[in-house]
Amino acid sequence: MTDGRARGGGRGGFGLIVIAKIGSSSITDDAGHVDSTAVAKFCAEVAALWEIGHRVVVVTSGAIAAGLPAIGLDHKKTRDAVTLQAVSAIGQSRLMGVYDDALGELGLVGGQVLLAPLDFMMRQQYLHARSTLLRLLELGVVPVVNENDAIADDEIRFGDNDRLAALVAHLVKADLLVLLTDQPGLLTADPRFEPHASLIEEIVEIDHTLDAVVGGAGERGSGGMASKLAAAKIAAWSGVRAIIAQADRPNVLVDAVSGTNGIGTVVVPRGRRLGARKLWIAFAVGSSGTVVVDEGARTAVLGRGKSLLPAGVVDVKGSFEAEAAVEIATTDGAVFAKGLTRIDAAGLRAVCGKKTNELPEGVPHEAVHRDDLVVLPR
């Protein structure tokens, strides 16, 4: 990517907006302590982009990893969710202190921003979050973003900061998302088991064939290559170019912006940009069940952009409440859409196949309203 955008074009006098996400494994040592040298290297990369006129939003993991050693807990043994949330409160200030020191040495000021899923789901909070981040950039401040783990609800959370970074990219209409990891990018096989795996330099379309080549989460992080690929898909559907690259590579952020060959795995954005709410439904909310529909309903949803009505439902799988996210599938099991149901699982089973004029009083006429429904990428 080249710096082709004129500066000052409604962007507060600066060039590109870059979201740079770095994970726990890249900024902590084997004992879980924050590695100040690694953070300093990363911040120097950020400063290099600011120096040439771009603006960077940092999305960082590491609060839990930083908090564990502060109270003598082992990161390999501590798995209790409530304890980890408490530990994140301990580690967040320590993590931010390292960033403040590193950025300060470079003449930059960092501003902590803790986000929760509701900041993306509720329009007013979404707009407030966007305004705050953009204003920080205008003020010359580097936003340092993390999930608000200390108060996150297990049922409503991002789950990993790769996904958070992709949603932030959508939020501020970023030009580039860089996901930094301990690998050179997405490889043709899991390097833990196949030492001769080679780099996939460009992905035009993310499909199911790529799932087989990604591994699980790392020891000190909740992500892994699978979450980075999922985040890149979110970015692609946001119209944002994404790059998965190695954190300890020299000049990694500048090279990513410059489009240097071999920088990592580049994921090409799609031409159509999903809105914030539908992006959230499609990629950020876990499915609680599956609604199986007949061919007529599939055609109405896919071909005519209609709501899903109870008349087209032939089966309901799982147990879920109203407003839960559900996958919508054909009778042969092919999932083609996702949405927020207006009827709980038991209620939907009771009205499967019923026409609107046959529905009991008080039952919503739409199982999934079109405003809450997203046709998934194939």
SVG drawing of the C-alpha trace seen along z (x, -y; Angstrom):
<svg xmlns="http://www.w3.org/2000/svg" viewBox="-55 -19 70 52">
<polyline fill="none" stroke="black" stroke-width="0.4" points="0.0,0.0 1.3,-3.4 0.6,-6.7 -1.8,-7.7 -4.4,-9.5 -4.0,-13.3 -3.3,-14.5 -5.9,-16.7 -8.8,-15.2 -11.1,-15.2 -8.6,-13.3 -7.3,-16.0 -4.3,-16.8 -2.8,-13.2 -2.5,-10.4 -3.5,-6.8 -5.2,-5.4 -3.5,-2.1 -4.7,0.4 -1.7,2.3 -2.6,5.2 0.1,7.1 -0.5,10.2 0.6,11.5 3.1,13.9 4.9,11.0 5.2,8.7 5.7,11.2 8.4,13.6 7.9,17.3 7.1,16.4 4.3,14.1 6.2,10.9 5.8,7.9 9.0,7.7 9.7,3.9 12.2,4.3 9.6,5.9 7.1,3.2 9.7,0.5 10.5,2.0 6.8,2.1 6.3,-1.5 9.3,-2.6 7.5,-1.1 4.4,-3.1 6.4,-6.2 8.0,-5.7 4.5,-5.8 3.6,-8.9 6.8,-10.6 5.8,-10.2 2.3,-11.5 0.1,-8.5 -1.8,-7.8 -1.8,-4.5 -4.3,-2.9 -2.7,-0.3 -4.7,2.8 -2.7,4.7 -3.2,7.9 -1.2,8.7 -3.2,7.4 -3.8,10.9 -0.3,12.1 1.1,9.0 -1.1,9.4 -0.4,13.1 3.2,12.7 2.4,9.6 0.5,11.8 2.6,14.9 0.3,17.0 1.4,19.3 0.0,18.5 0.1,22.2 -2.1,23.2 -4.5,20.4 -7.7,21.0 -10.5,19.9 -12.5,17.2 -13.3,15.0 -9.7,15.1 -8.4,14.1 -10.8,11.2 -9.5,10.0 -6.0,10.5 -6.6,8.4 -7.5,5.4 -4.1,5.9 -2.2,6.3 -3.9,3.5 -2.3,0.7 1.1,2.4 0.8,3.0 -0.2,-0.6 2.7,-1.9 5.1,-0.1 3.5,-1.6 3.5,-5.1 7.2,-4.8 8.0,-3.5 5.9,-6.0 7.1,-8.8 10.8,-8.0 9.7,-8.6 7.9,-11.9 4.5,-10.4 1.6,-10.3 -0.6,-7.1 -4.2,-7.1 -5.9,-4.0 -9.2,-3.0 -11.0,0.1 -13.8,1.3 -16.7,3.8 -18.9,5.5 -21.8,3.3 -19.8,0.3 -20.2,1.9 -23.7,3.2 -25.4,0.0 -25.3,-2.8 -24.9,-5.6 -22.0,-3.9 -20.6,-3.0 -20.6,-6.7 -19.1,-7.8 -16.3,-5.3 -15.6,-6.4 -15.6,-10.1 -13.2,-9.4 -10.7,-7.5 -10.7,-10.0 -10.3,-12.9 -7.4,-11.2 -5.7,-10.9 -6.4,-14.6 -4.8,-15.5 -1.7,-13.6 -2.3,-10.9 -1.7,-7.2 -4.9,-5.2 -3.9,-2.0 -7.0,0.2 -7.8,3.4 -10.9,5.3 -12.4,4.4 -11.7,7.9 -12.3,7.0 -16.0,6.5 -16.6,8.5 -19.5,11.0 -18.5,14.4 -21.6,14.5 -20.9,11.1 -17.3,10.5 -14.9,10.3 -13.0,13.4 -9.7,12.3 -8.1,9.0 -7.7,9.9 -11.4,9.6 -11.5,6.5 -8.8,4.9 -10.8,5.8 -13.9,4.1 -11.9,1.1 -10.7,0.9 -14.3,0.8 -15.2,-1.7 -12.7,-4.4 -12.8,-3.5 -9.1,-2.5 -7.0,-2.1 -5.0,0.9 -5.1,3.5 -1.8,5.1 -2.1,8.2 1.4,8.9 2.2,12.4 5.2,14.7 4.9,16.1 5.8,14.5 2.2,14.7 -0.2,17.5 1.7,20.5 0.7,23.5 0.8,25.7 1.1,25.5 4.9,24.9 4.8,26.8 4.2,30.0 5.5,29.1 8.9,27.3 8.9,26.7 5.6,24.8 5.8,21.8 4.3,18.3 0.9,17.6 1.6,14.0 -1.9,13.0 -5.5,14.1 -8.2,12.8 -11.0,14.8 -11.1,16.5 -12.8,19.8 -13.1,23.1 -10.0,24.6 -7.9,22.2 -9.3,23.5 -7.2,26.6 -3.9,24.7 -4.4,22.6 -3.4,23.8 -4.8,23.2 -4.2,20.6 -0.7,19.9 0.2,20.5 0.2,16.9 -2.6,15.6 -6.3,16.3 -5.7,15.9 -3.6,17.9 -3.6,18.0 -7.3,19.0 -8.4,15.9 -6.2,13.7 -7.7,15.3 -11.2,14.6 -10.2,11.0 -8.8,10.6 -12.2,11.8 -14.0,9.1 -11.6,6.5 -12.1,7.7 -15.9,7.3 -15.3,3.9 -13.4,2.8 -10.1,2.7 -6.9,4.3 -5.3,6.6 -1.8,7.9 -0.7,10.7 3.0,10.2 5.8,11.1 6.1,8.7 9.9,8.9 10.6,8.1 12.4,4.8 10.3,1.9 7.3,4.2 4.7,1.4 6.4,-0.9 6.9,2.0 3.2,3.0 2.0,-0.5 4.5,-0.7 3.4,2.7 6.8,4.3 6.9,7.7 7.0,10.6 5.9,8.5 3.5,11.2 0.1,12.5 -2.0,9.8 -5.8,10.2 -7.5,8.2 -10.6,6.3 -14.0,6.9 -15.7,4.3 -18.9,4.4 -18.7,3.0 -21.0,4.3 -22.5,1.9 -21.4,2.0 -24.5,3.8 -24.5,6.5 -20.8,6.9 -21.2,7.6 -24.0,10.1 -22.1,11.9 -18.7,12.2 -18.6,11.1 -21.6,12.8 -21.4,16.6 -24.3,18.6 -26.6,20.2 -28.5,22.5 -29.5,23.3 -32.8,22.6 -33.4,24.9 -35.6,23.5 -37.2,24.7 -36.2,23.7 -38.9,20.9 -37.5,19.2 -33.9,19.5 -34.9,17.9 -36.8,15.1 -33.8,14.3 -31.1,14.7 -32.8,13.4 -35.3,10.8 -33.8,9.6 -36.8,10.6 -37.2,11.4 -37.3,15.0 -40.9,15.9 -42.0,18.9 -43.8,20.3 -40.4,21.1 -38.9,22.8 -38.8,26.6 -36.6,27.4 -34.9,25.7 -31.7,27.0 -30.3,25.9 -31.8,24.0 -31.7,20.2 -33.6,17.1 -35.2,14.4 -32.5,11.9 -29.9,14.7 -27.8,15.1 -28.7,18.1 -27.4,19.6 -29.8,20.1 -29.4,23.3 -30.9,25.3 -32.3,28.8 -29.0,30.3 -27.1,28.4 -25.6,25.6 -25.5,22.4 -26.2,19.3 -27.2,16.6 -27.1,15.5 -29.3,13.3 -30.9,12.3 -34.0,14.3 -37.2,12.6 -38.6,15.9 -36.9,18.3 -36.2,21.9 -39.2,23.4 -41.6,20.8 -40.2,21.1 -40.6,24.9 -44.2,24.4 -44.9,22.2 -42.7,23.9 -44.5,23.9 -47.3,21.6 -48.4,18.8 -48.6,15.3 -52.4,15.4 -52.1,18.7 -49.7,17.4 -50.9,17.1 -51.5,13.5 -48.3,11.9 -45.9,14.0 -43.7,11.9 -44.5,12.2 -40.8,12.5 -38.6,15.2 -35.6,13.1 -36.2,9.6 -34.2,8.6 -32.7,5.7 -31.1,8.3 -30.2,10.8 -26.9,11.1 -26.2,13.3 -22.9,14.9 -20.0,14.9 -19.6,18.1"/>
</svg>
